[in-house]
Amino acid sequence: MTSSINLSLTDELRTFVDQSTGDGTLYATPSEFLRDLLREKKRRLEAAALRDAVLEGYQDLIEGRSIRFSGDVRDVITQAKRREAEGW
């Protein structure tokens, strides 16, 4: 699915887009350039969320909120729910 969006840019930003597109550049069109910028921003936000989740996991380990995995996922879930209800 494609969708269009109109953007109003300052002269400075328009010049930047123009310098980043066309012959001798990585991007053929301003649309291609802006799509790539948006994808990169999305990747950075997703990576930041993943880093935050990893740090939260480390903090759980530090504070003793962990369960040794015994090979039984249902058992781990049951233990985690019980401990969560008890406030760890």
PDB file with one MODEL, atoms N, CA, C and O in Angstrom:
MODEL        1
ATOM      1  N   MET A   1       0.843  -1.176   0.000  1.00  0.00           N
ATOM      2  CA  MET A   1       0.000   0.000   0.000  1.00  0.00           C
ATOM      3  C   MET A   1       0.886   1.236   0.000  1.00  0.00           C
ATOM      4  O   MET A   1       1.812   1.347   0.803  1.00  0.00           O
ATOM      5  N   THR A   2       0.604   2.138  -0.881  1.00  0.00           N
ATOM      6  CA  THR A   2       1.332   3.402  -0.909  1.00  0.00           C
ATOM      7  C   THR A   2       0.384   4.523  -0.536  1.00  0.00           C
ATOM      8  O   THR A   2      -0.824   4.467  -0.771  1.00  0.00           O
ATOM      9  N   SER A   3       0.968   5.515   0.039  1.00  0.00           N
ATOM     10  CA  SER A   3       0.203   6.664   0.479  1.00  0.00           C
ATOM     11  C   SER A   3       1.065   7.901   0.294  1.00  0.00           C
ATOM     12  O   SER A   3       2.290   7.836   0.400  1.00  0.00           O
ATOM     13  N   SER A   4       0.435   9.002   0.023  1.00  0.00           N
ATOM     14  CA  SER A   4       1.185  10.247  -0.181  1.00  0.00           C
ATOM     15  C   SER A   4       1.056  11.144   1.034  1.00  0.00           C
ATOM     16  O   SER A   4       0.081  11.087   1.783  1.00  0.00           O
ATOM     17  N   ILE A   5       2.072  11.972   1.203  1.00  0.00           N
ATOM     18  CA  ILE A   5       2.065  12.973   2.263  1.00  0.00           C
ATOM     19  C   ILE A   5       2.762  14.213   1.708  1.00  0.00           C
ATOM     20  O   ILE A   5       3.778  14.111   1.020  1.00  0.00           O
ATOM     21  N   ASN A   6       2.218  15.354   2.008  1.00  0.00           N
ATOM     22  CA  ASN A   6       2.833  16.603   1.582  1.00  0.00           C
ATOM     23  C   ASN A   6       3.577  17.201   2.762  1.00  0.00           C
ATOM     24  O   ASN A   6       3.057  17.240   3.877  1.00  0.00           O
ATOM     25  N   LEU A   7       4.782  17.663   2.521  1.00  0.00           N
ATOM     26  CA  LEU A   7       5.590  18.253   3.574  1.00  0.00           C
ATOM     27  C   LEU A   7       5.931  19.692   3.240  1.00  0.00           C
ATOM     28  O   LEU A   7       6.218  20.027   2.091  1.00  0.00           O
ATOM     29  N   SER A   8       5.896  20.523   4.240  1.00  0.00           N
ATOM     30  CA  SER A   8       6.401  21.886   4.095  1.00  0.00           C
ATOM     31  C   SER A   8       7.774  21.920   4.731  1.00  0.00           C
ATOM     32  O   SER A   8       7.934  21.564   5.899  1.00  0.00           O
ATOM     33  N   LEU A   9       8.761  22.346   3.969  1.00  0.00           N
ATOM     34  CA  LEU A   9      10.136  22.384   4.457  1.00  0.00           C
ATOM     35  C   LEU A   9      10.647  23.816   4.482  1.00  0.00           C
ATOM     36  O   LEU A   9      10.258  24.651   3.665  1.00  0.00           O
ATOM     37  N   THR A  10      11.519  24.076   5.429  1.00  0.00           N
ATOM     38  CA  THR A  10      12.211  25.368   5.409  1.00  0.00           C
ATOM     39  C   THR A  10      13.150  25.378   4.209  1.00  0.00           C
ATOM     40  O   THR A  10      13.455  24.327   3.644  1.00  0.00           O
ATOM     41  N   ASP A  11      13.597  26.541   3.828  1.00  0.00           N
ATOM     42  CA  ASP A  11      14.535  26.648   2.707  1.00  0.00           C
ATOM     43  C   ASP A  11      15.799  25.831   2.989  1.00  0.00           C
ATOM     44  O   ASP A  11      16.338  25.179   2.095  1.00  0.00           O
ATOM     45  N   GLU A  12      16.262  25.874   4.230  1.00  0.00           N
ATOM     46  CA  GLU A  12      17.474  25.143   4.613  1.00  0.00           C
ATOM     47  C   GLU A  12      17.283  23.638   4.432  1.00  0.00           C
ATOM     48  O   GLU A  12      18.154  22.960   3.886  1.00  0.00           O
ATOM     49  N   LEU A  13      16.134  23.114   4.894  1.00  0.00           N
ATOM     50  CA  LEU A  13      15.880  21.685   4.749  1.00  0.00           C
ATOM     51  C   LEU A  13      15.680  21.301   3.287  1.00  0.00           C
ATOM     52  O   LEU A  13      16.131  20.237   2.863  1.00  0.00           O
ATOM     53  N   ARG A  14      15.016  22.143   2.519  1.00  0.00           N
ATOM     54  CA  ARG A  14      14.816  21.849   1.095  1.00  0.00           C
ATOM     55  C   ARG A  14      16.163  21.792   0.372  1.00  0.00           C
ATOM     56  O   ARG A  14      16.375  20.932  -0.482  1.00  0.00           O
ATOM     57  N   THR A  15      17.053  22.690   0.708  1.00  0.00           N
ATOM     58  CA  THR A  15      18.391  22.686   0.108  1.00  0.00           C
ATOM     59  C   THR A  15      19.117  21.397   0.476  1.00  0.00           C
ATOM     60  O   THR A  15      19.776  20.798  -0.374  1.00  0.00           O
ATOM     61  N   PHE A  16      19.008  20.965   1.719  1.00  0.00           N
ATOM     62  CA  PHE A  16      19.632  19.722   2.163  1.00  0.00           C
ATOM     63  C   PHE A  16      19.094  18.531   1.380  1.00  0.00           C
ATOM     64  O   PHE A  16      19.865  17.684   0.930  1.00  0.00           O
ATOM     65  N   VAL A  17      17.773  18.463   1.216  1.00  0.00           N
ATOM     66  CA  VAL A  17      17.160  17.373   0.456  1.00  0.00           C
ATOM     67  C   VAL A  17      17.648  17.417  -0.987  1.00  0.00           C
ATOM     68  O   VAL A  17      18.006  16.386  -1.555  1.00  0.00           O
ATOM     69  N   ASP A  18      17.661  18.593  -1.570  1.00  0.00           N
ATOM     70  CA  ASP A  18      18.110  18.731  -2.960  1.00  0.00           C
ATOM     71  C   ASP A  18      19.570  18.309  -3.129  1.00  0.00           C
ATOM     72  O   ASP A  18      19.924  17.680  -4.127  1.00  0.00           O
ATOM     73  N   GLN A  19      20.416  18.654  -2.159  1.00  0.00           N
ATOM     74  CA  GLN A  19      21.835  18.285  -2.227  1.00  0.00           C
ATOM     75  C   GLN A  19      22.036  16.783  -2.027  1.00  0.00           C
ATOM     76  O   GLN A  19      23.055  16.232  -2.444  1.00  0.00           O
ATOM     77  N   SER A  20      21.069  16.120  -1.391  1.00  0.00           N
ATOM     78  CA  SER A  20      21.191  14.693  -1.078  1.00  0.00           C
ATOM     79  C   SER A  20      20.549  13.796  -2.128  1.00  0.00           C
ATOM     80  O   SER A  20      20.588  12.572  -2.008  1.00  0.00           O
ATOM     81  N   THR A  21      19.962  14.393  -3.149  1.00  0.00           N
ATOM     82  CA  THR A  21      19.265  13.605  -4.165  1.00  0.00           C
ATOM     83  C   THR A  21      19.700  14.016  -5.561  1.00  0.00           C
ATOM     84  O   THR A  21      20.227  15.107  -5.778  1.00  0.00           O
ATOM     85  N   GLY A  22      19.467  13.117  -6.493  1.00  0.00           N
ATOM     86  CA  GLY A  22      19.774  13.409  -7.891  1.00  0.00           C
ATOM     87  C   GLY A  22      21.090  12.811  -8.332  1.00  0.00           C
ATOM     88  O   GLY A  22      21.643  11.939  -7.663  1.00  0.00           O
ATOM     89  N   ASP A  23      21.591  13.282  -9.458  1.00  0.00           N
ATOM     90  CA  ASP A  23      22.832  12.766 -10.040  1.00  0.00           C
ATOM     91  C   ASP A  23      23.997  12.897  -9.069  1.00  0.00           C
ATOM     92  O   ASP A  23      24.175  13.928  -8.420  1.00  0.00           O
ATOM     93  N   GLY A  24      24.786  11.828  -8.984  1.00  0.00           N
ATOM     94  CA  GLY A  24      25.976  11.831  -8.140  1.00  0.00           C
ATOM     95  C   GLY A  24      25.703  11.625  -6.668  1.00  0.00           C
ATOM     96  O   GLY A  24      26.605  11.780  -5.845  1.00  0.00           O
ATOM     97  N   THR A  25      24.474  11.276  -6.320  1.00  0.00           N
ATOM     98  CA  THR A  25      24.135  11.036  -4.912  1.00  0.00           C
ATOM     99  C   THR A  25      23.622   9.615  -4.754  1.00  0.00           C
ATOM    100  O   THR A  25      23.474   8.883  -5.732  1.00  0.00           O
ATOM    101  N   LEU A  26      23.358   9.239  -3.528  1.00  0.00           N
ATOM    102  CA  LEU A  26      22.852   7.903  -3.221  1.00  0.00           C
ATOM    103  C   LEU A  26      21.383   7.736  -3.592  1.00  0.00           C
ATOM    104  O   LEU A  26      20.931   6.616  -3.831  1.00  0.00           O
ATOM    105  N   TYR A  27      20.644   8.818  -3.642  1.00  0.00           N
ATOM    106  CA  TYR A  27      19.197   8.752  -3.834  1.00  0.00           C
ATOM    107  C   TYR A  27      18.793   9.463  -5.115  1.00  0.00           C
ATOM    108  O   TYR A  27      19.255  10.570  -5.395  1.00  0.00           O
ATOM    109  N   ALA A  28      17.926   8.819  -5.892  1.00  0.00           N
ATOM    110  CA  ALA A  28      17.483   9.388  -7.158  1.00  0.00           C
ATOM    111  C   ALA A  28      16.446  10.493  -6.957  1.00  0.00           C
ATOM    112  O   ALA A  28      16.406  11.469  -7.706  1.00  0.00           O
ATOM    113  N   THR A  29      15.606  10.321  -5.928  1.00  0.00           N
ATOM    114  CA  THR A  29      14.513  11.279  -5.728  1.00  0.00           C
ATOM    115  C   THR A  29      14.423  11.703  -4.268  1.00  0.00           C
ATOM    116  O   THR A  29      14.895  10.995  -3.378  1.00  0.00           O
ATOM    117  N   PRO A  30      13.816  12.862  -4.026  1.00  0.00           N
ATOM    118  CA  PRO A  30      13.582  13.263  -2.632  1.00  0.00           C
ATOM    119  C   PRO A  30      12.734  12.250  -1.866  1.00  0.00           C
ATOM    120  O   PRO A  30      12.967  12.033  -0.677  1.00  0.00           O
ATOM    121  N   SER A  31      11.761  11.631  -2.518  1.00  0.00           N
ATOM    122  CA  SER A  31      10.918  10.633  -1.843  1.00  0.00           C
ATOM    123  C   SER A  31      11.751   9.457  -1.358  1.00  0.00           C
ATOM    124  O   SER A  31      11.586   8.983  -0.234  1.00  0.00           O
ATOM    125  N   GLU A  32      12.645   8.993  -2.219  1.00  0.00           N
ATOM    126  CA  GLU A  32      13.512   7.869  -1.849  1.00  0.00           C
ATOM    127  C   GLU A  32      14.386   8.241  -0.651  1.00  0.00           C
ATOM    128  O   GLU A  32      14.556   7.440   0.268  1.00  0.00           O
ATOM    129  N   PHE A  33      14.933   9.439  -0.662  1.00  0.00           N
ATOM    130  CA  PHE A  33      15.777   9.927   0.431  1.00  0.00           C
ATOM    131  C   PHE A  33      14.991   9.999   1.739  1.00  0.00           C
ATOM    132  O   PHE A  33      15.458   9.521   2.773  1.00  0.00           O
ATOM    133  N   LEU A  34      13.813  10.589   1.697  1.00  0.00           N
ATOM    134  CA  LEU A  34      13.015  10.748   2.911  1.00  0.00           C
ATOM    135  C   LEU A  34      12.504   9.408   3.437  1.00  0.00           C
ATOM    136  O   LEU A  34      12.435   9.209   4.650  1.00  0.00           O
ATOM    137  N   ARG A  35      12.145   8.485   2.535  1.00  0.00           N
ATOM    138  CA  ARG A  35      11.738   7.148   2.995  1.00  0.00           C
ATOM    139  C   ARG A  35      12.880   6.462   3.742  1.00  0.00           C
ATOM    140  O   ARG A  35      12.663   5.826   4.773  1.00  0.00           O
ATOM    141  N   ASP A  36      14.104   6.597   3.212  1.00  0.00           N
ATOM    142  CA  ASP A  36      15.252   5.989   3.874  1.00  0.00           C
ATOM    143  C   ASP A  36      15.502   6.615   5.247  1.00  0.00           C
ATOM    144  O   ASP A  36      15.819   5.909   6.204  1.00  0.00           O
ATOM    145  N   LEU A  37      15.360   7.930   5.344  1.00  0.00           N
ATOM    146  CA  LEU A  37      15.513   8.596   6.645  1.00  0.00           C
ATOM    147  C   LEU A  37      14.477   8.093   7.649  1.00  0.00           C
ATOM    148  O   LEU A  37      14.796   7.859   8.815  1.00  0.00           O
ATOM    149  N   LEU A  38      13.245   7.929   7.194  1.00  0.00           N
ATOM    150  CA  LEU A  38      12.190   7.444   8.083  1.00  0.00           C
ATOM    151  C   LEU A  38      12.445   6.007   8.517  1.00  0.00           C
ATOM    152  O   LEU A  38      12.233   5.662   9.679  1.00  0.00           O
ATOM    153  N   ARG A  39      12.901   5.165   7.589  1.00  0.00           N
ATOM    154  CA  ARG A  39      13.220   3.781   7.957  1.00  0.00           C
ATOM    155  C   ARG A  39      14.345   3.733   8.990  1.00  0.00           C
ATOM    156  O   ARG A  39      14.289   2.959   9.945  1.00  0.00           O
ATOM    157  N   GLU A  40      15.362   4.566   8.788  1.00  0.00           N
ATOM    158  CA  GLU A  40      16.485   4.604   9.733  1.00  0.00           C
ATOM    159  C   GLU A  40      16.011   5.067  11.114  1.00  0.00           C
ATOM    160  O   GLU A  40      16.418   4.503  12.130  1.00  0.00           O
ATOM    161  N   LYS A  41      15.167   6.074  11.154  1.00  0.00           N
ATOM    162  CA  LYS A  41      14.619   6.553  12.433  1.00  0.00           C
ATOM    163  C   LYS A  41      13.838   5.435  13.121  1.00  0.00           C
ATOM    164  O   LYS A  41      13.956   5.246  14.332  1.00  0.00           O
ATOM    165  N   LYS A  42      13.038   4.693  12.348  1.00  0.00           N
ATOM    166  CA  LYS A  42      12.268   3.578  12.893  1.00  0.00           C
ATOM    167  C   LYS A  42      13.204   2.505  13.447  1.00  0.00           C
ATOM    168  O   LYS A  42      12.963   1.978  14.533  1.00  0.00           O
ATOM    169  N   ARG A  43      14.265   2.179  12.715  1.00  0.00           N
ATOM    170  CA  ARG A  43      15.237   1.184  13.195  1.00  0.00           C
ATOM    171  C   ARG A  43      15.890   1.641  14.491  1.00  0.00           C
ATOM    172  O   ARG A  43      16.076   0.840  15.408  1.00  0.00           O
ATOM    173  N   ARG A  44      16.243   2.928  14.577  1.00  0.00           N
ATOM    174  CA  ARG A  44      16.875   3.442  15.800  1.00  0.00           C
ATOM    175  C   ARG A  44      15.931   3.353  16.990  1.00  0.00           C
ATOM    176  O   ARG A  44      16.357   2.993  18.088  1.00  0.00           O
ATOM    177  N   LEU A  45      14.656   3.675  16.792  1.00  0.00           N
ATOM    178  CA  LEU A  45      13.681   3.580  17.877  1.00  0.00           C
ATOM    179  C   LEU A  45      13.484   2.136  18.325  1.00  0.00           C
ATOM    180  O   LEU A  45      13.384   1.860  19.520  1.00  0.00           O
ATOM    181  N   GLU A  46      13.427   1.213  17.362  1.00  0.00           N
ATOM    182  CA  GLU A  46      13.281  -0.201  17.707  1.00  0.00           C
ATOM    183  C   GLU A  46      14.513  -0.713  18.448  1.00  0.00           C
ATOM    184  O   GLU A  46      14.387  -1.487  19.397  1.00  0.00           O
ATOM    185  N   ALA A  47      15.709  -0.285  18.021  1.00  0.00           N
ATOM    186  CA  ALA A  47      16.938  -0.702  18.697  1.00  0.00           C
ATOM    187  C   ALA A  47      16.982  -0.145  20.121  1.00  0.00           C
ATOM    188  O   ALA A  47      17.422  -0.831  21.044  1.00  0.00           O
ATOM    189  N   ALA A  48      16.530   1.091  20.298  1.00  0.00           N
ATOM    190  CA  ALA A  48      16.504   1.689  21.640  1.00  0.00           C
ATOM    191  C   ALA A  48      15.541   0.925  22.548  1.00  0.00           C
ATOM    192  O   ALA A  48      15.841   0.700  23.721  1.00  0.00           O
ATOM    193  N   ALA A  49      14.395   0.527  22.016  1.00  0.00           N
ATOM    194  CA  ALA A  49      13.434  -0.242  22.805  1.00  0.00           C
ATOM    195  C   ALA A  49      14.023  -1.601  23.192  1.00  0.00           C
ATOM    196  O   ALA A  49      13.817  -2.075  24.310  1.00  0.00           O
ATOM    197  N   LEU A  50      14.746  -2.217  22.276  1.00  0.00           N
ATOM    198  CA  LEU A  50      15.387  -3.504  22.570  1.00  0.00           C
ATOM    199  C   LEU A  50      16.462  -3.340  23.638  1.00  0.00           C
ATOM    200  O   LEU A  50      16.553  -4.154  24.557  1.00  0.00           O
ATOM    201  N   ARG A  51      17.282  -2.284  23.520  1.00  0.00           N
ATOM    202  CA  ARG A  51      18.307  -2.025  24.547  1.00  0.00           C
ATOM    203  C   ARG A  51      17.668  -1.806  25.912  1.00  0.00           C
ATOM    204  O   ARG A  51      18.171  -2.301  26.920  1.00  0.00           O
ATOM    205  N   ASP A  52      16.559  -1.066  25.950  1.00  0.00           N
ATOM    206  CA  ASP A  52      15.861  -0.830  27.215  1.00  0.00           C
ATOM    207  C   ASP A  52      15.360  -2.145  27.817  1.00  0.00           C
ATOM    208  O   ASP A  52      15.442  -2.347  29.028  1.00  0.00           O
ATOM    209  N   ALA A  53      14.842  -3.036  26.968  1.00  0.00           N
ATOM    210  CA  ALA A  53      14.353  -4.327  27.449  1.00  0.00           C
ATOM    211  C   ALA A  53      15.499  -5.175  27.996  1.00  0.00           C
ATOM    212  O   ALA A  53      15.341  -5.848  29.015  1.00  0.00           O
ATOM    213  N   VAL A  54      16.644  -5.146  27.328  1.00  0.00           N
ATOM    214  CA  VAL A  54      17.811  -5.899  27.808  1.00  0.00           C
ATOM    215  C   VAL A  54      18.263  -5.345  29.155  1.00  0.00           C
ATOM    216  O   VAL A  54      18.546  -6.108  30.078  1.00  0.00           O
ATOM    217  N   LEU A  55      18.333  -4.023  29.270  1.00  0.00           N
ATOM    218  CA  LEU A  55      18.731  -3.409  30.540  1.00  0.00           C
ATOM    219  C   LEU A  55      17.746  -3.748  31.652  1.00  0.00           C
ATOM    220  O   LEU A  55      18.144  -3.980  32.794  1.00  0.00           O
ATOM    221  N   GLU A  56      16.468  -3.773  31.317  1.00  0.00           N
ATOM    222  CA  GLU A  56      15.456  -4.147  32.309  1.00  0.00           C
ATOM    223  C   GLU A  56      15.667  -5.596  32.755  1.00  0.00           C
ATOM    224  O   GLU A  56      15.512  -5.918  33.933  1.00  0.00           O
ATOM    225  N   GLY A  57      16.019  -6.459  31.811  1.00  0.00           N
ATOM    226  CA  GLY A  57      16.308  -7.851  32.154  1.00  0.00           C
ATOM    227  C   GLY A  57      17.507  -7.970  33.074  1.00  0.00           C
ATOM    228  O   GLY A  57      17.485  -8.741  34.034  1.00  0.00           O
ATOM    229  N   TYR A  58      18.566  -7.202  32.781  1.00  0.00           N
ATOM    230  CA  TYR A  58      19.740  -7.209  33.668  1.00  0.00           C
ATOM    231  C   TYR A  58      19.373  -6.704  35.057  1.00  0.00           C
ATOM    232  O   TYR A  58      19.838  -7.240  36.062  1.00  0.00           O
ATOM    233  N   GLN A  59      18.539  -5.670  35.109  1.00  0.00           N
ATOM    234  CA  GLN A  59      18.124  -5.133  36.405  1.00  0.00           C
ATOM    235  C   GLN A  59      17.325  -6.185  37.176  1.00  0.00           C
ATOM    236  O   GLN A  59      17.475  -6.306  38.392  1.00  0.00           O
ATOM    237  N   ASP A  60      16.486  -6.939  36.486  1.00  0.00           N
ATOM    238  CA  ASP A  60      15.756  -8.033  37.136  1.00  0.00           C
ATOM    239  C   ASP A  60      16.729  -9.043  37.729  1.00  0.00           C
ATOM    240  O   ASP A  60      16.539  -9.500  38.856  1.00  0.00           O
ATOM    241  N   LEU A  61      17.772  -9.397  36.977  1.00  0.00           N
ATOM    242  CA  LEU A  61      18.771 -10.333  37.493  1.00  0.00           C
ATOM    243  C   LEU A  61      19.465  -9.786  38.730  1.00  0.00           C
ATOM    244  O   LEU A  61      19.640 -10.495  39.721  1.00  0.00           O
ATOM    245  N   ILE A  62      19.855  -8.536  38.667  1.00  0.00           N
ATOM    246  CA  ILE A  62      20.545  -7.900  39.791  1.00  0.00           C
ATOM    247  C   ILE A  62      19.674  -7.922  41.046  1.00  0.00           C
ATOM    248  O   ILE A  62      20.167  -8.147  42.151  1.00  0.00           O
ATOM    249  N   GLU A  63      18.382  -7.686  40.863  1.00  0.00           N
ATOM    250  CA  GLU A  63      17.467  -7.611  41.998  1.00  0.00           C
ATOM    251  C   GLU A  63      16.847  -8.967  42.355  1.00  0.00           C
ATOM    252  O   GLU A  63      15.922  -9.040  43.164  1.00  0.00           O
ATOM    253  N   GLY A  64      17.361 -10.026  41.751  1.00  0.00           N
ATOM    254  CA  GLY A  64      16.913 -11.370  42.106  1.00  0.00           C
ATOM    255  C   GLY A  64      15.590 -11.794  41.512  1.00  0.00           C
ATOM    256  O   GLY A  64      15.006 -12.780  41.961  1.00  0.00           O
ATOM    257  N   ARG A  65      15.107 -11.088  40.529  1.00  0.00           N
ATOM    258  CA  ARG A  65      13.837 -11.448  39.893  1.00  0.00           C
ATOM    259  C   ARG A  65      14.125 -12.328  38.673  1.00  0.00           C
ATOM    260  O   ARG A  65      13.982 -11.905  37.526  1.00  0.00           O
ATOM    261  N   SER A  66      14.527 -13.547  38.958  1.00  0.00           N
ATOM    262  CA  SER A  66      14.803 -14.500  37.875  1.00  0.00           C
ATOM    263  C   SER A  66      14.419 -15.903  38.314  1.00  0.00           C
ATOM    264  O   SER A  66      14.361 -16.213  39.504  1.00  0.00           O
ATOM    265  N   ILE A  67      14.164 -16.730  37.334  1.00  0.00           N
ATOM    266  CA  ILE A  67      13.795 -18.118  37.576  1.00  0.00           C
ATOM    267  C   ILE A  67      14.675 -18.982  36.682  1.00  0.00           C
ATOM    268  O   ILE A  67      14.806 -18.723  35.486  1.00  0.00           O
ATOM    269  N   ARG A  68      15.268 -19.996  37.267  1.00  0.00           N
ATOM    270  CA  ARG A  68      16.104 -20.910  36.483  1.00  0.00           C
ATOM    271  C   ARG A  68      15.200 -21.724  35.555  1.00  0.00           C
ATOM    272  O   ARG A  68      14.202 -22.301  35.986  1.00  0.00           O
ATOM    273  N   PHE A  69      15.565 -21.757  34.295  1.00  0.00           N
ATOM    274  CA  PHE A  69      14.783 -22.506  33.307  1.00  0.00           C
ATOM    275  C   PHE A  69      15.111 -23.985  33.394  1.00  0.00           C
ATOM    276  O   PHE A  69      16.267 -24.396  33.290  1.00  0.00           O
ATOM    277  N   SER A  70      14.063 -24.773  33.588  1.00  0.00           N
ATOM    278  CA  SER A  70      14.244 -26.217  33.770  1.00  0.00           C
ATOM    279  C   SER A  70      13.835 -27.001  32.533  1.00  0.00           C
ATOM    280  O   SER A  70      13.869 -28.232  32.543  1.00  0.00           O
ATOM    281  N   GLY A  71      13.456 -26.319  31.487  1.00  0.00           N
ATOM    282  CA  GLY A  71      13.006 -26.987  30.279  1.00  0.00           C
ATOM    283  C   GLY A  71      11.497 -27.046  30.159  1.00  0.00           C
ATOM    284  O   GLY A  71      10.969 -27.494  29.141  1.00  0.00           O
ATOM    285  N   ASP A  72      10.799 -26.596  31.193  1.00  0.00           N
ATOM    286  CA  ASP A  72       9.340 -26.613  31.199  1.00  0.00           C
ATOM    287  C   ASP A  72       8.824 -25.177  31.220  1.00  0.00           C
ATOM    288  O   ASP A  72       8.825 -24.526  32.265  1.00  0.00           O
ATOM    289  N   VAL A  73       8.388 -24.691  30.069  1.00  0.00           N
ATOM    290  CA  VAL A  73       7.946 -23.304  29.957  1.00  0.00           C
ATOM    291  C   VAL A  73       6.731 -23.038  30.840  1.00  0.00           C
ATOM    292  O   VAL A  73       6.642 -21.987  31.476  1.00  0.00           O
ATOM    293  N   ARG A  74       5.812 -23.970  30.879  1.00  0.00           N
ATOM    294  CA  ARG A  74       4.619 -23.774  31.711  1.00  0.00           C
ATOM    295  C   ARG A  74       4.989 -23.616  33.184  1.00  0.00           C
ATOM    296  O   ARG A  74       4.413 -22.787  33.887  1.00  0.00           O
ATOM    297  N   ASP A  75       5.946 -24.410  33.644  1.00  0.00           N
ATOM    298  CA  ASP A  75       6.397 -24.319  35.034  1.00  0.00           C
ATOM    299  C   ASP A  75       7.012 -22.947  35.312  1.00  0.00           C
ATOM    300  O   ASP A  75       6.748 -22.350  36.355  1.00  0.00           O
ATOM    301  N   VAL A  76       7.813 -22.456  34.401  1.00  0.00           N
ATOM    302  CA  VAL A  76       8.444 -21.144  34.575  1.00  0.00           C
ATOM    303  C   VAL A  76       7.382 -20.048  34.631  1.00  0.00           C
ATOM    304  O   VAL A  76       7.463 -19.143  35.461  1.00  0.00           O
ATOM    305  N   ILE A  77       6.396 -20.131  33.756  1.00  0.00           N
ATOM    306  CA  ILE A  77       5.318 -19.133  33.755  1.00  0.00           C
ATOM    307  C   ILE A  77       4.541 -19.180  35.059  1.00  0.00           C
ATOM    308  O   ILE A  77       4.216 -18.139  35.631  1.00  0.00           O
ATOM    309  N   THR A  78       4.247 -20.374  35.525  1.00  0.00           N
ATOM    310  CA  THR A  78       3.535 -20.532  36.800  1.00  0.00           C
ATOM    311  C   THR A  78       4.347 -19.932  37.947  1.00  0.00           C
ATOM    312  O   THR A  78       3.809 -19.199  38.777  1.00  0.00           O
ATOM    313  N   GLN A  79       5.637 -20.245  37.990  1.00  0.00           N
ATOM    314  CA  GLN A  79       6.502 -19.692  39.041  1.00  0.00           C
ATOM    315  C   GLN A  79       6.564 -18.171  38.960  1.00  0.00           C
ATOM    316  O   GLN A  79       6.486 -17.481  39.977  1.00  0.00           O
ATOM    317  N   ALA A  80       6.705 -17.661  37.753  1.00  0.00           N
ATOM    318  CA  ALA A  80       6.806 -16.202  37.581  1.00  0.00           C
ATOM    319  C   ALA A  80       5.526 -15.518  38.044  1.00  0.00           C
ATOM    320  O   ALA A  80       5.588 -14.492  38.721  1.00  0.00           O
ATOM    321  N   LYS A  81       4.369 -16.068  37.692  1.00  0.00           N
ATOM    322  CA  LYS A  81       3.094 -15.477  38.116  1.00  0.00           C
ATOM    323  C   LYS A  81       2.963 -15.500  39.634  1.00  0.00           C
ATOM    324  O   LYS A  81       2.514 -14.530  40.244  1.00  0.00           O
ATOM    325  N   ARG A  82       3.363 -16.631  40.243  1.00  0.00           N
ATOM    326  CA  ARG A  82       3.269 -16.747  41.702  1.00  0.00           C
ATOM    327  C   ARG A  82       4.171 -15.718  42.356  1.00  0.00           C
ATOM    328  O   ARG A  82       3.749 -15.005  43.266  1.00  0.00           O
ATOM    329  N   ARG A  83       5.412 -15.637  41.897  1.00  0.00           N
ATOM    330  CA  ARG A  83       6.365 -14.690  42.496  1.00  0.00           C
ATOM    331  C   ARG A  83       5.937 -13.258  42.270  1.00  0.00           C
ATOM    332  O   ARG A  83       6.103 -12.417  43.153  1.00  0.00           O
ATOM    333  N   GLU A  84       5.391 -12.966  41.107  1.00  0.00           N
ATOM    334  CA  GLU A  84       4.911 -11.617  40.824  1.00  0.00           C
ATOM    335  C   GLU A  84       3.787 -11.248  41.787  1.00  0.00           C
ATOM    336  O   GLU A  84       3.751 -10.131  42.302  1.00  0.00           O
ATOM    337  N   ALA A  85       2.864 -12.189  42.033  1.00  0.00           N
ATOM    338  CA  ALA A  85       1.757 -11.945  42.961  1.00  0.00           C
ATOM    339  C   ALA A  85       2.282 -11.720  44.377  1.00  0.00           C
ATOM    340  O   ALA A  85       1.689 -10.974  45.156  1.00  0.00           O
ATOM    341  N   GLU A  86       3.402 -12.372  44.705  1.00  0.00           N
ATOM    342  CA  GLU A  86       3.992 -12.233  46.044  1.00  0.00           C
ATOM    343  C   GLU A  86       4.919 -11.028  46.146  1.00  0.00           C
ATOM    344  O   GLU A  86       5.441 -10.724  47.219  1.00  0.00           O
ATOM    345  N   GLY A  87       5.118 -10.344  45.024  1.00  0.00           N
ATOM    346  CA  GLY A  87       5.987  -9.162  45.024  1.00  0.00           C
ATOM    347  C   GLY A  87       7.464  -9.508  44.915  1.00  0.00           C
ATOM    348  O   GLY A  87       8.315  -8.698  45.286  1.00  0.00           O
ATOM    349  N   TRP A  88       7.783 -10.694  44.415  1.00  0.00           N
ATOM    350  CA  TRP A  88       9.150 -11.175  44.257  1.00  0.00           C
ATOM    351  C   TRP A  88       9.819 -11.135  45.601  1.00  0.00           C
ATOM    352  O   TRP A  88      10.989 -11.497  45.719  1.00  0.00           O
TER     353      TRP A  88
ENDMDL
END
